[in-house]
Amino acid sequence: MPLVSDSEDARTPDGSVAVAVVTDSTTYLPRPLVERWAIHEVSLYVGWDGDLEPEHQYDDLDAFYARLRESPVLPTTSQPSVGDFLACFEPLVRAGRDVVSIHLASGLSGTCEAATEAARIVSGNSGRVEVVDSQTGAGGLGCLVIAAARAAERGAELNAVVDTARQARERLQMWFCLDTLEYLRRGGRIGAAQAMLGTALKVKPILTFGNEITPVGRVRTRRRALERMDAYLDELHDRGATDWIVQHAQSPEDAEHLVAHGTAILNTGPLFCTQVGPVLGAHLGSGLLVGGIVRALGRLAGKRRSPVMSSSPLCANDEQRAPRPLSP
């Protein structure tokens, strides 16, 4: 069976793409991309004092982060329920569509587990649902989801869409820097970065986002952190990055700078530049993230080149709404 078909068999009788792509709200994809690629989203939950809401309902991210900074306790986060996934999967399967559901790393969240149980239930009723553990999150997850949705629109069948997502993950390179490790520590998601705690009180950690949070370096100032992220974009260019992204949490000016620098060296704008929403923001605090899908594999070291500055306000006023959803 061919992986990609040019025939009308790649669509259902109502004209829909035969394979539906589902993800969760922690991609923080901009609404135009979600709508362009017909991506279905199931939301995680977040809240204080037991009052958990789907994260897409937090439309004022400045207010959320202000409360996060001021609150003596962290908000609680929770994965979607099996019922939330069933509410998404079942209408798609009834419409005759297969489903590829791609989610936040299982080492960081129970989201994949809930999706897998819902897939088992639906598959028992003649539906075909495949769940993919992205082994990443945030913009990295978003890159995988867009790659899968492109393949589905081209007519790829179920297994080929799954393979596309997994191949994109193999070529995904992503770093992020935080103002502090405190939120990771307090939220219990610190993983291998635990080793940095004793020395990280006055430094900015640089980490990578896989099945756990892993440190790759540290610097002493915010300026040096931004320089390292510039250098990382240079290396993404050297590795032949195709799609690349920038995300931030309460750092719009720095995100603008990274977009300008990346656009200058990669000769194309980012796939998206958005603000990280409440669920991941609760565990990370403020910071920056850059990543891309590269052609040449291997660890990137973050070597320095001269940064390119621009006053273009590409991200300064991004009114990122946490992606639309369902629930933990």
C-alpha positions in Angstrom: 0.0 0.0 0.0 1.5 3.4 -0.9 2.2 5.8 1.9 0.7 8.8 0.1 -2.1 8.6 -2.3 -3.2 11.2 -4.9 -6.7 9.6 -5.2 -9.9 10.8 -3.6 -9.7 7.7 -1.4 -7.5 9.9 0.9 -10.7 11.7 1.9 -14.0 10.6 3.5 -17.3 10.9 1.6 -17.9 14.4 3.1 -14.5 15.6 1.8 -12.6 15.5 5.1 -9.0 14.3 5.2 -9.1 10.6 5.9 -6.7 10.8 8.9 -7.5 13.3 11.6 -4.7 14.7 13.7 -5.3 15.2 17.4 -3.1 16.8 20.0 -3.3 18.5 23.4 -3.2 22.1 24.4 0.5 22.2 25.4 1.6 22.9 21.8 0.5 26.5 22.2 0.0 26.6 18.4 -1.6 29.9 17.1 -5.2 29.6 16.1 -4.6 30.2 12.4 -2.3 27.2 12.2 -4.7 25.0 14.1 -7.5 26.0 11.8 -5.4 25.8 8.6 -4.4 22.2 9.3 -7.7 21.1 10.9 -6.0 20.0 14.1 -8.2 18.8 16.9 -7.2 19.7 20.5 -7.9 18.2 23.9 -7.1 20.5 26.8 -5.1 19.9 30.0 -6.3 21.6 33.1 -4.8 24.1 35.5 -5.9 26.1 38.6 -5.5 27.0 42.2 -7.3 25.8 45.3 -8.8 22.8 43.5 -10.6 25.0 40.9 -9.2 23.5 37.8 -10.2 24.9 34.4 -9.3 23.9 30.8 -6.2 25.9 30.0 -7.8 27.5 26.9 -10.0 29.4 29.3 -7.0 31.4 30.6 -7.1 34.1 27.9 -5.2 36.7 30.0 -1.7 35.2 30.2 -0.2 38.3 31.8 -2.7 37.9 34.7 -1.9 34.2 35.0 1.9 34.8 35.2 1.5 37.7 37.6 -0.5 35.4 40.0 2.1 32.6 39.5 4.9 35.0 40.6 3.0 36.3 43.6 1.4 33.1 44.8 3.1 31.1 47.6 1.8 27.9 46.1 1.9 26.6 42.6 -1.2 25.9 40.6 -2.3 22.3 40.1 -2.2 20.9 36.6 -3.9 17.8 35.3 -4.1 15.7 32.2 -7.3 15.3 30.2 -9.6 12.5 31.2 -10.3 9.4 29.2 -13.8 10.9 28.7 -12.3 14.1 27.2 -10.5 12.0 24.6 -13.5 9.9 23.9 -15.5 13.1 23.2 -12.9 14.0 20.6 -12.2 10.6 19.1 -15.7 9.1 18.8 -17.2 11.7 16.4 -14.1 11.4 14.1 -14.3 7.6 14.0 -18.1 7.8 13.4 -17.4 10.0 10.4 -15.2 7.2 9.0 -11.8 8.8 9.8 -8.7 7.3 11.3 -7.0 9.2 14.1 -3.4 10.0 15.0 -3.2 11.5 18.4 0.2 13.1 19.3 0.8 14.3 22.9 3.1 15.8 25.6 5.9 13.5 26.7 4.7 10.6 28.9 7.6 11.2 31.2 6.1 14.6 32.1 2.3 14.0 32.0 -0.3 11.3 32.1 -1.9 12.7 28.9 -0.6 9.9 26.6 -1.9 7.3 29.1 -5.4 8.8 29.0 -5.3 9.0 25.2 -4.2 5.4 24.9 -7.0 4.1 27.1 -9.5 6.1 25.1 -8.0 4.8 21.9 -8.4 1.2 23.2 -12.1 1.8 23.9 -12.7 3.3 20.4 -10.6 0.7 18.6 -12.8 -1.9 20.2 -15.7 -0.3 18.4 -14.1 -0.6 14.9 -12.2 2.7 15.0 -8.5 3.1 14.2 -6.7 5.4 16.6 -3.0 5.5 17.1 -1.4 7.4 20.0 2.1 8.9 19.6 4.2 9.9 22.6 6.0 12.9 21.3 8.8 12.7 24.0 8.8 16.5 23.9 6.3 19.3 24.5 5.5 22.9 23.8 6.7 24.1 20.4 8.5 20.9 19.7 5.3 19.0 20.0 3.7 21.6 17.8 6.3 20.9 15.0 5.5 17.2 15.1 1.7 17.9 14.9 2.1 20.2 11.9 4.3 17.6 10.2 1.7 15.0 10.8 -1.2 17.2 9.6 0.7 18.0 6.4 1.2 14.3 5.7 -2.5 13.6 6.3 -3.6 16.4 4.0 -1.3 15.0 1.3 -3.2 11.7 1.6 -0.9 9.7 3.8 -2.6 6.7 5.4 -2.7 6.1 9.2 0.7 4.4 9.6 2.4 6.8 7.3 1.2 9.8 9.4 2.5 8.1 12.5 5.8 7.5 10.9 6.0 11.1 9.8 5.5 12.3 13.4 8.2 9.9 14.7 10.7 10.8 12.0 10.1 14.5 12.8 10.8 13.8 16.4 14.1 12.1 15.5 15.2 15.3 13.8 13.8 17.8 16.3 16.4 19.9 18.2 15.2 22.2 20.9 16.6 24.3 23.8 15.0 26.5 26.3 16.4 28.8 29.0 14.7 29.7 32.2 15.0 32.6 34.6 15.1 30.1 37.5 14.8 26.3 38.2 12.5 27.1 41.1 9.3 26.3 39.4 10.6 23.0 38.1 11.8 22.1 41.6 8.6 23.1 43.3 6.5 21.2 40.7 8.5 18.0 40.9 9.3 18.0 37.2 13.0 18.8 37.5 14.4 15.5 36.4 18.1 15.4 35.5 18.3 19.2 36.1 18.2 18.3 39.8 22.0 18.2 39.6 22.1 21.9 38.9 20.2 23.0 41.9 23.2 23.4 44.2 24.9 25.9 41.8 21.9 27.4 40.0 20.7 30.1 42.4 22.3 32.9 40.5 22.5 31.4 37.0 20.1 30.9 34.0 19.8 27.2 33.2 19.7 26.1 29.6 17.8 22.8 29.1 16.4 20.5 26.5 12.9 19.1 26.5 12.6 15.3 26.1 10.9 12.6 28.2 12.4 14.6 31.1 13.9 18.0 31.5 17.7 17.7 30.9 20.3 20.4 31.4 22.7 21.3 28.6 24.4 24.4 30.2 24.1 27.5 32.3 25.0 31.1 32.1 25.1 33.9 34.6 23.0 36.7 33.0 19.9 37.1 30.9 22.0 38.7 28.2 24.3 35.7 28.0 21.3 33.4 27.9 20.0 35.3 24.9 23.4 35.1 23.2 23.4 31.3 23.7 20.0 31.1 22.1 21.2 33.2 19.2 24.1 30.8 18.8 21.7 27.8 18.9 19.7 29.3 16.0 23.0 29.6 14.1 23.6 25.9 14.6 20.1 25.0 13.6 20.9 26.8 10.4 24.1 24.8 10.0 22.1 21.6 10.4 19.7 22.5 7.6 16.7 23.4 9.8 13.5 23.5 7.9 10.6 24.4 10.2 11.8 26.4 13.2 10.0 28.0 16.1 10.3 30.5 18.9 8.2 30.5 22.1 8.5 32.6 25.3 6.9 33.0 28.7 6.7 36.7 29.7 9.7 37.6 27.4 8.2 39.1 24.3 11.1 41.5 23.5 13.6 38.7 23.6 11.3 36.5 21.5 11.2 39.3 18.9 15.0 39.4 18.9 15.2 35.6 18.3 12.7 35.8 15.5 14.6 38.6 13.8 17.9 36.7 14.2 16.5 33.4 13.0 14.8 35.0 10.0 18.0 36.7 9.0 20.1 33.5 9.0 17.5 31.0 7.9 16.0 33.2 5.2 12.5 32.4 6.3 10.3 33.3 9.3 9.4 30.8 12.1 6.6 28.3 11.7 5.2 30.2 14.7 6.1 32.4 17.6 3.7 32.2 20.6 3.7 32.5 24.4 3.7 29.3 26.5 0.4 28.9 28.3 -0.6 28.0 31.9 0.0 24.3 32.1 3.7 24.3 31.1 4.1 27.9 32.4 3.2 26.7 35.9 6.1 24.3 35.8 8.7 26.4 34.0 8.1 30.0 34.9 9.4 32.7 32.6 11.9 32.0 29.8 12.6 31.4 26.1 12.5 28.4 23.7 13.8 27.8 20.3 13.8 24.7 18.1 13.6 23.2 14.7 13.5 20.2 12.5 17.0 19.6 11.1 18.4 17.6 8.3 21.7 16.7 10.0 21.5 14.9 13.3 23.8 15.3 16.3 24.1 17.3 19.4 24.2 21.1 19.0 26.7 22.9 21.2 25.4 26.4 20.9 28.4 28.1 19.4 28.5 31.9 19.2 28.0 34.1 16.2 27.3 37.8 16.0 23.6 38.4 16.8 21.4 40.2 14.3 19.1 42.8 15.8 15.8 44.1 14.5 13.1 46.4 15.7 10.3 44.4 14.0 7.6 43.6 16.6 6.9 40.1 15.4 6.0 38.7 18.8 5.7 41.6 21.1 2.0 41.7 21.2 1.1 38.1 20.4 -2.3 37.6 22.0 -1.7 33.8 22.4 -4.7 32.0 23.6 -4.1 28.6 25.1 -5.3 26.2 22.4 -8.9 25.1 22.4 -9.6 21.8 24.1 -11.4 19.4 26.4 -9.9 18.2 29.9 -7.7 15.9 33.3 
